């Protein structure tokens, strides 16, 4: 798919990865339709050339209306990027069921609504690419963030199912790609619902939303099944999880616990931006790129632990084979 001159819809376009993706597409000459629930923030992106379509992705009828309107106004939709998301942190038994449902409604059903809205049009034309932004947390579940990981696991399953259906039906011109970002410096963590009792911090190392945006655009151009958007540490963790899942999960849980529960600053229970946009200007970055020395030190230690874990796992598998 040629990016220049294409028509692409991006959900979650007002902040983080969605905003970075919309701006990257505009820079490369695409016509971009931005979808988000905050009409004022979307309007602010019009100066960059973005076409604003306010909608809450948890509302299936609203998302359907976006697709119909874009086709009526622009004649086609070449690409659709599902990127809208919210997060709720807290122990499983401490998070209200309503908050769990809200995360699933936005982070999973929002993607379902997007796919159902655009697929009929793409199938009729025999052309189009859907990119679903899942997460590394859709491979290794997030402690104290069960609903978010449940949704991201589901997004990966959605992609697999759609790819198989498209393949068996012979719809070779329509493709579905899934992107798995690692820890990305976006406002989603700052705006997260919080039931942990302490101020949240994002575990290092973090990567820029622009890095993920370039990968998303590359998937629109040349789609692949699943692509990890992150550095060596994320890839090592995924490899270790495949070889020795218990070890990887234990290491990951220790790391997350350090950043979620070790803060000296208390925080009141909050739903964050689950039900309404935050009352602050939206940005691409979330301000998590500080403490560079600590980030690199801990990242190096974690990478070393992962390397040791992989070596031990490899030795154990070799012993089992020879045994």
C-alpha atoms as one frame of an Amber mdcrd trajectory, in Angstrom:
protein
   0.000   0.000   0.000   1.341   3.416  -0.928   1.129   5.781   2.025   1.158
   9.018   0.045  -2.369   9.694  -1.201  -3.947   6.920   0.892  -6.915   7.396
   3.240  -6.245   6.095   6.745  -8.409   6.168   9.878  -6.575   6.261  13.231
  -8.413   5.735  16.511  -7.024   7.163  19.734  -5.577   9.990  17.634  -5.330
  12.649  20.337  -2.415  11.258  22.364   0.415   8.785  22.585   0.948   6.234
  19.831  -2.271   7.188  18.042  -1.303  10.854  17.832   2.248  10.009  16.763
   0.893   7.657  14.075  -1.548  10.244  12.739   1.218  12.860  12.519   3.622
  10.415  10.852   0.994   9.498   8.252   0.285  13.163   7.560   4.013  13.801
   7.175   4.173  11.043   4.566   1.312  12.482   2.535  -1.671  10.406   3.650
  -5.170  11.751   4.232  -5.758  10.991   7.905  -9.079  10.771   9.721  -8.564
  10.971  13.480 -11.039   9.325  15.858 -11.194  10.078  19.587 -13.831  10.948
  22.166 -12.427  14.447  22.861 -13.720  16.689  20.081 -11.766  19.733  21.269
  -8.430  17.910  21.213  -9.190  16.502  17.769 -10.040  19.982  16.519  -6.603
  21.128  17.643  -5.017  18.640  15.215  -6.787  20.120  12.211  -3.955  22.609
  11.810  -1.751  19.655  10.878  -4.233  18.574   8.209  -6.074  15.893  10.180
  -9.788  15.324   9.539 -11.560  15.100  12.893 -14.256  12.493  13.566 -15.155
  12.515  17.288 -16.414   9.152  18.548 -16.078   6.832  21.527 -14.814   3.529
  20.134 -16.814   1.597  22.750 -19.953   2.749  20.881 -20.375   0.425  17.892
 -22.917   2.663  16.147 -20.632   5.684  16.464 -17.723   3.781  14.910 -19.953
   2.511  12.099 -20.998   6.112  11.443 -17.338   7.151  11.177 -16.650   4.528
   8.500 -19.790   5.447   6.533 -18.979   9.146   6.684 -15.373   8.689   5.590
 -16.412   6.587   2.587 -19.132   9.088   1.676 -16.743  12.052   1.895 -13.476
  10.571   0.629 -14.651   7.622  -1.454 -12.616   4.910   0.254 -10.673   3.732
   3.301  -7.287   2.232   2.519  -6.087   1.702   6.079  -7.545   1.550   9.564
  -5.373   1.728  12.708  -7.002   0.600  15.958  -5.046   2.336  18.699  -7.478
   3.783  21.269  -6.867   2.521  24.791  -7.219   3.034  28.528  -5.485   1.365
  31.489  -6.520   0.484  35.036  -3.916  -0.516  37.622  -4.728  -2.370  40.806
  -4.866  -5.817  42.355  -7.472  -8.001  40.683  -9.818  -8.031  43.695  -9.453
  -4.272  44.279 -10.567  -3.099  40.833 -14.352  -2.548  40.508 -16.054  -4.746
  37.944 -17.357  -1.667  36.152 -13.759  -0.540  35.559 -12.793  -3.981  34.245
 -15.697  -3.854  31.791 -14.764  -0.342  30.691 -11.184  -1.359  29.878 -12.454
  -4.327  27.862 -15.081  -2.168  26.127 -12.451   0.308  24.921  -9.315  -1.805
  24.484 -10.914  -4.905  22.982 -14.469  -4.178  21.845 -13.302  -0.840  20.427
 -11.046  -2.830  18.089 -13.869  -5.224  17.256 -16.086  -2.257  16.376 -13.382
  -0.772  14.167 -12.817  -4.036  12.291 -16.537  -4.654  11.800 -17.054  -1.090
  10.574 -14.319  -1.087   7.942 -14.053  -4.717   6.792 -17.209  -4.745   4.630
 -15.925  -1.736   2.698 -12.442  -3.217   2.283 -13.836  -6.590   1.180 -16.087
  -4.900  -1.367 -13.079  -3.084  -2.857 -10.754  -6.061  -2.464  -8.144  -3.827
  -0.880  -7.199  -2.523   2.561  -5.023  -2.960   5.628  -6.063  -3.044   9.286
  -3.365  -2.544  11.917  -4.291  -3.465  15.479  -1.999  -2.085  18.180  -1.801
  -4.777  20.846   1.117  -4.971  23.300   3.946  -7.124  24.600   1.523  -7.362
  27.552  -0.669  -9.396  25.218   2.015 -12.097  25.365   3.171 -11.771  28.988
   0.295 -10.643  31.204   0.652  -7.537  33.352   0.385  -8.060  37.127  -1.926
  -5.423  38.659  -3.360  -4.774  35.204  -5.402  -7.867  34.406  -8.081  -6.160
  32.330  -5.535  -4.423  30.094  -3.671  -7.657  29.389  -6.926  -9.554  28.852
  -7.824  -7.014  26.184  -4.392  -7.118  24.534  -4.417 -10.938  24.446  -7.844
 -10.667  22.824  -6.586  -8.188  20.230  -3.917 -10.676  19.172  -6.557 -13.422
  18.928  -8.760 -11.112  16.853  -5.918 -10.589  14.405  -5.192 -14.319  14.113
  -8.864 -15.151  13.547  -9.338 -12.461  10.907  -6.185 -13.441   9.046  -7.359
 -17.058   8.879 -10.846 -16.084   7.737  -9.478 -13.778   5.042  -7.052 -16.453
   3.871  -9.643 -19.226   3.628 -12.175 -16.947   1.921  -9.661 -15.888  -0.715
  -9.714 -12.195   0.221  -6.008 -11.775  -0.478  -6.210  -8.015  -0.964  -7.279
  -7.328   2.627  -4.634  -7.733   5.300  -4.582  -7.581   9.132  -1.366  -6.834
  11.027  -0.743  -6.673  14.778   1.872  -4.462  16.449   3.178  -5.320  19.931
   4.713  -2.248  21.616   6.901  -2.620  24.694   6.927   0.079  27.436   6.234
   3.291  25.537   6.512   6.841  26.899   2.879   7.934  26.425   0.266   9.704
  28.590  -1.830   6.518  28.899   0.095   5.532  32.034  -0.205   8.980  33.596
  -3.956   9.002  32.881  -4.518   5.418  34.042  -7.074   4.395  36.608  -5.251
   3.651  39.838  -6.281   1.360  42.688  -2.759   0.562  43.912  -2.655   3.205
  46.662   0.633   4.654  45.367   1.707   6.934  42.546   2.325   4.945  39.383
   5.673   4.782  37.636   6.510   3.194  34.300   9.145   0.468  34.330  12.241
   1.268  32.233  13.437   1.156  29.587  10.829   3.174  27.708  10.683   3.849
  23.990   9.243   6.778  22.055   5.764   6.746  20.507   7.351   7.937  17.268
   9.300   4.681  17.086   6.053   2.701  17.281   4.339   5.056  14.828   6.969
   4.352  12.176   6.452   0.615  12.656   2.663   1.007  12.396   3.050   2.934
   9.150   5.420   0.276   7.844   2.737  -2.348   8.574   0.238  -0.361   6.542
   2.773  -0.293   3.715   3.926  -3.943   3.933   1.737  -5.873   6.431   3.165
  -8.723   8.500   1.451 -10.979  11.057   2.886  -9.594  14.286   5.715  -7.157
  14.883   7.313  -6.207  18.203   7.888  -2.471  18.658  10.595  -2.166  21.296
  14.246  -2.783  21.977  16.361  -5.818  22.711  15.043  -6.206  26.268  11.465
  -6.729  25.075  12.576  -9.290  22.519  14.702 -11.150  25.055  11.766 -11.289
  27.447   9.499 -12.723  24.743  12.091 -15.323  23.774  12.555 -16.328  27.408
   8.780 -16.554  27.830   8.597 -18.933  24.898  11.472 -21.095  26.191  10.862
 -20.871  29.949   7.574 -19.066  30.654   7.587 -19.477  34.437  10.979 -17.805
  34.759  10.007 -14.904  32.480   6.739 -14.323  34.325   8.472 -14.370  37.709
  11.091 -11.864  36.558   8.480  -9.624  34.963   6.266  -9.682  38.063   9.200
  -8.652  40.269  10.036  -5.766  37.944   6.434  -4.529  37.735   5.925  -4.803
  41.493   8.998  -2.623  42.047   7.536   0.176  39.938   3.876  -0.185  40.838
   4.113  -0.701  44.586   7.425   0.720  45.796   6.649   4.426  45.425   6.787
   6.537  48.592   4.016   8.771  47.260   0.473   7.705  48.096  -2.336   8.188
  45.584  -6.111   8.154  46.058  -8.247   5.596  44.260  -9.126   6.971  40.852
 -10.764   5.877  37.608  -8.364   8.138  35.702  -9.429   8.620  32.098 -11.546
   5.465  31.889 -14.870   7.242  31.542 -13.956  10.772  30.424 -11.006  12.465
  28.739  -8.389  13.896  31.137  -8.686  17.600  31.896  -5.221  18.394  30.556
  -3.889  19.001  27.041  -3.092  15.786  25.194   0.435  15.015  24.042   2.448
  12.389  22.238   4.790  11.802  25.177   3.989  11.025  28.788   7.101  12.376
  30.505   8.488   8.970  31.532  11.850   9.440  29.877  13.604  10.735  32.995
  15.973   9.017  35.395  18.120   7.918  32.451  20.942   6.495  34.554  18.617
   4.358  36.652  16.769   3.233  33.562  19.893   1.995  31.813  21.265   0.394
  34.977  18.087  -1.575  35.653  17.640  -2.414  31.974  21.165  -3.807  31.811
  20.548  -5.878  34.944  17.279  -7.197  33.593  18.835  -8.030  30.234  21.609
  -9.935  32.009  19.038 -11.857  34.053  17.130 -12.681  30.880  20.291 -13.886
  29.166  21.105 -16.132  32.130  17.525 -17.409  32.148  17.705 -18.227  28.453
  20.992 -20.062  28.924  19.623 -22.080  31.835  16.428 -22.833  29.931  18.414
 -23.932  26.898  20.527 -26.234  29.045  17.454 -27.716  30.701  15.821 -28.410
  27.345  19.015 -30.033  26.068  19.180 -32.277  29.152  15.551 -33.303  28.688
  16.189 -34.203  25.043  19.253 -36.299  25.887  17.516 -37.825  28.889
